[in-house]
Amino acid sequence: MPTAIKLHHYLVDANWTGQALIGPDTGVRFSYRIGRFIKSYLRGLPWRDAYYYVQGQEYWILANWRLHALTGQDAYRDIAVHCSEYMLTQQRDDGAWEYPHVEWKGRFATVEGTCGSLGLLETYRQTGDQRFLTAVLRWHRFLIETIGFQHIGDELAVNYFAHRRGARVPNNSALVLRFLAELAEVTGDAAYLQYRAGLLTFLNRAQMPTGELPYRVDGVDGRRRLTHYQCFQYNAFQCIELMRYHKTTGDRDVLPIITGLLGFLRQGVAADGHALYQCGNQYRAVTYHTAALAAAFTLAGDLGIDGYDDVAQRSYAYLFGLQRRDGSFAHSLRDYHLLSDQRSYPRYLSMILYFLLEPLCTDEQRRMQRVV
């Protein structure tokens, strides 16, 4: 708990406006590959890169609800509610949220809207305020009608962006599967699960004998497969989404995918506890990647899947050792063998905060996050 509280204090002081978590981000394309390192090594300069990522708000909301459940302190509840209320003001009339980074200006990403909606759904559970559910339903309509799915045989995969069809990305479909399950649970309407069979068929067939889900597979418009890309963190997030889907629905058909993912993820932890960046890359270490793997291993025990406590503890121990005096974490080490990114990004710090709290939550406290 002290590590999480210190990180929470840092985020409040550095990035919380009273309405939203705003700050620098790694970005995409040039910013991710080169630009962020320039800013890291020249971080004394006043870079103008304050971004509002809806994905970051989701983890900030969920972490604050979790801290409220653990401590009973209303300050955490207030932050979660204020952040959720501001998110409503950022939603477009059609239900979407725009992607914040200039390099993807004008795009509407499945991950952004779905993550934001999971945060709003939790606030609806906790408060019963209909405004939050209304916003979630508006996103659901945009997701189904505008982003849409790719049908190949009996497989169903959600598109990555609205108005674009490309490769099929398992990570997006795993996230949407969890979202639809939680929406069905909250509303009591099983119709939201009508896409479940197709999504599960797609994920099951995409999974490789190693247990890994590739980053992307061929779509209806041609061959665009890319097997390994930050594969251990993406597979950790997919494992977490599918475990939460299972906890919500009790659907045992997903368990073989989960156990395969866990076996693959164990191979992605180095001797010192850090998560490997991707297959074949033993050196690069991104902090939130390790947090995601540690949380996945912890949730395995919650599902009654034994054998992952030791690797979870090793990953968390590595993570604890990285925290700086001010409560923050550097983003990455040994990029391209010799660079590092010493900046702290609120989107990823909010993920780390939420995952740090995973081992502290009992089943009863997790259930408290499901009760209005």
N, C-alpha and C positions, 0 to 999 in steps of 0.2 A: 504493500500500500504506500509506503513513503516514496518510492520511485514514481508511482502514478500521480500522487498528490503534487510532487515537485514539478512534474511535467505539466499538470493541469495549471498550476500557478504560472508557469512560464507562458503557456498559451493565452491565459487571461491577460497577462501583462503585455505580451508582444503582439498578439493577433486578434484578440476579442474586442470588437467595437461596442459591445452591448447589444448588438443585433446579429452579428455575423462573424465568422472566422475568416479573416482576410489577410493575405500576405503573399510572399513570393512563391513561385512554383517552378518545378523542373521544366514544365512545358513539353512540347513535342518537336519532332524534326530537328532543325538547327539548334533550337534552344536546349533540347535534351542532349544532343550529341556534343555540342561545343559551347554554346552561349552560357550555360549554367556554370561551367568551370571558370570562364573569364570573370563572371560575377563573384564566384567564390573566392578567387585569388585577389580580387579587387573589391572585397565586400565592405571596405570602408567608404566606398563611394555611395551616393544616394540614388541607387537604382530605382526606377519607377516601375515596379512590377508587382503591384498589389492586385491579386486575383481573388475572385469569388467562385470557388469550385463547389458545386452542389454535393459532390461526393464527399468532400471534406466536412460539409455541414452534417451529413448523415452520421459519420462516425463521432463527431462532436456531440450531436444530440444523443446518440445511443450511449456514449461514454458518460454523459452527465446524468442520464436516467439510471445508468448502472451505479454511479456514485451515490445518487439519491437513495437507491435501494440498499446500498451497503452502509451508508452513514446516517440516513434519515434527515440530512441537512437540506432545507428548502432552497438554499442558494443554487444547488445543482439543478433542482427542478426549474427554477426561474430561468436559468441559462437555456435549458432545453426548450422551454416554451417560447422564450423570446427569439431564439434562433429559428424555431419552426414558424413563428409568425412572420418573421422577415422573409423566409423562403416563399411564403405565399405571395408576397409583393413582387418577387422576382419571376414568378411563373407567368408565362405568356397566356393569352386568352385561349389558345388551342391546347393548353395543358403541358407544353414543353418548357424546358429551360435551355437557353442558348449555351453552347460551349464557350468558355471564357477566354481561351487563349487565341491571340490574333492569327496564329498559323492555321487554326481550324475555324476561323470566323464564319458565322452563318450556318454551322453544322449543328445537328441535334443528335447527341450520342445516347444510345440505349443505356449505357452505364450511368451517365450523369442523372438522367431522369428517374431511373429505377432505384438508384441509391438514395436520391433525395426522397422518393416516395416511401422507401423503407423507414427513413427517419421520421417522416410525417406520420406514418402508420403507427409507429411506437408512441408518438405524442398523442395520437388519437386514443390509443389503448389506455394511456395513463390519465387522460383528462376527460375523454368523452366529448370533446369539442368537435362538432360536426364539420367545422371549416376545414379541418385537417383531412378528414376522410373525403370530403368533396374534392379537394385538390388532388388526392391520390387517384380518385376515380377519373378525373380529367386527364391525368397522365396515362392511366390505363387505356383510355379511349385513344389517345395519341399513339401509344405503343402498338395497339392492335391495328388501328386503321391507317396510320401514316408510316410508322417504321415497318411494321409487318414482318412476315416470315418467309423463308425459302422452303418450299416443299420439294423434296426429292424422294420419290417412293413414299414410304410411310415414315420418313424422317422429317423432322421439323426443326428449323434453326432460326432464331430471331436475327434480323439484320443489325449490323453494327451502327449504322446511321440511318436517319430518315432520308428518303428520296435517293438512296444509293444501295445497290446490290453488289457485293463483292464476295470474298471468301467467307465461309462460315466459321465463326469464332466460338468454340465451346464455352469459353469464359462467360460470354454474354448470355448464352442459353441457360447455363447453370444459375446465374443470378436471377434471370427472369423466372425460372422455375420456382425458386425460393419465394420471389415476390408474389407470384400468383397463388402459391400455397398460403402465404400469410394473409393475403387479401381475402381468400376464401374463408379462412378461419375467422377473421375479424368480422366479416359481414354475414357469415353463416350461409353463404351462397356457393355451393359446389360448382356452379357453372363456370366460375373463374378458372377451374382446373381442366377445362376442356382440351387444353393444348398439352397436358401432362404426358400422355402416351407418346406423342410424336417427339417431344423434347427429350424424353428419356431414351427413346430408340436412337435418336441422333447421338447422344452422349455415349451410350453403350457401344455403338458401332465405331465411334471415333476413338475410343480408348484403345491404346496399344497393349501388346502382351506385357510390357514392362509396368503397366499401370498408369503410364503418363497419358494425359490428354494433350494432343498437339495444340500449338498456338492457333493455327487455323488450318482448315481443310478446304478442298475444292468446293466452290459454289456453283450455282446454276449458270453463271456467265463464263465459266472456264476454270482452268487449273491455277490455283493460287496457294497451294499448300506451303506452309512453313511449320516445321515440326518443333524446333527448339527456339524459343524466344523468352528470356527470363522465366524459364520453364518451371522452376521450383516455386517461385512466388505465385505465378498464375495457377499452378496446380493446387497450391495451398488454399488460395481463395475459392477455387472451385470445390475443393473438399469441404471447406467450411460452409459454403452455400448449400451443398447437397446434404450435409449433416443437419443443418437447420431445417431444410426441407423435410428430411426424415423425422426430425423431432416434432415438426408441426403436423405431418400427415400420418405418420406411422407406416408409410409405404416401404416395405422391405425389398422391393425390386431394385432400389437404389443402393442397397448395401454392398453388392459386389463391386460397383464402381468406386464406392468409398474405400473399401479395403484395398483395392488396387492402387488408388491414389496414395493412401497412407504408406504402403510399401514402397512406392516410388519416392515419396517425400523423405523417408528415412535415409535414402541414398544421397539426399541433397544437403545433409548437415555435415560440416567439416568437423575435424577433431576438436577445434576450439569452440564449437557451437554455432558458428555463423552459417547462414544459409548460402549455399552456392548460387551464383548469379544465374547460371544455366548449365546445361549438360556440356561438359568439356571446358568449363571455366571455373577453375578452383580458386582463383585469386580475388576476383571482384566481390565486394561485400556491400550490400545495400541494407541499411538498418531496418527498414520496415519489412523487408523480405523475411528477416529472421523472426520478427514479431509474429508475422502471419503463420509461419511454420510452427512456432511454439504454441500458438493458439489452436491450430489444427490438431496437434498431438494431444493437447489438453482435452479438447472436445471428444477425441477418440475414447478416452477413459470414461467420459460422461455417457457415451453410448454403449459402454460395456465392452469395448474393443481393447483388450489388454496388450501390453508390450511396448507402450510408447511413453511411459512416465519418465524413463531415464533420459530420452532424447529431448523431451519437453523441458526438463530441468536444466539440461546442458545448454539449450538454446536461450532460455530465460537468463541463466547465469551470464552468458556472453552479453546479452542485452543490458543487464544491470551494470556491467562493467563499462559500458559506453556512455552512460549518462554524464553530462557535464555539470559543473557546479550550479549553473543557473537553471538546471532542470531539463534543458534541451538535449537533442541528439544531433550529431552530424549526419548528413544524408548518406554518404557513401565513402568507401575507402578503396584504394588500389584500382580505380577506373583506368582502363587501358594500361594496366600494370603500374603506372607511376603518378596518376592524378588522384585527387580526392575532391569531394564536394562537401565543404565544411558548413554550408548554409543549412538553416533549419526551415523546413517547409510545413506550413500548418496542415495541409491536406494529409501528408504522411504522418506527421506527429499525432494527429487525431486518431489515425489508425493504430499507431503504436500505443497510445493511451488506452484505447478500447481493448486491445489485445493483452496489455499488461494486467487488466482487471479480470481476465478470464479465469485464472486459477483461484481467485478470491470469491467467486460466485458459486454458491451452493445451488442445488436444483431448485430449492424453494425461492431463492432470490431470482433465479432465471424465470421462474413462473410469475414472480411479481411483475416482470416486464411483459406479461401477457394478460394482465388483469386491468380492466378500466376502473 
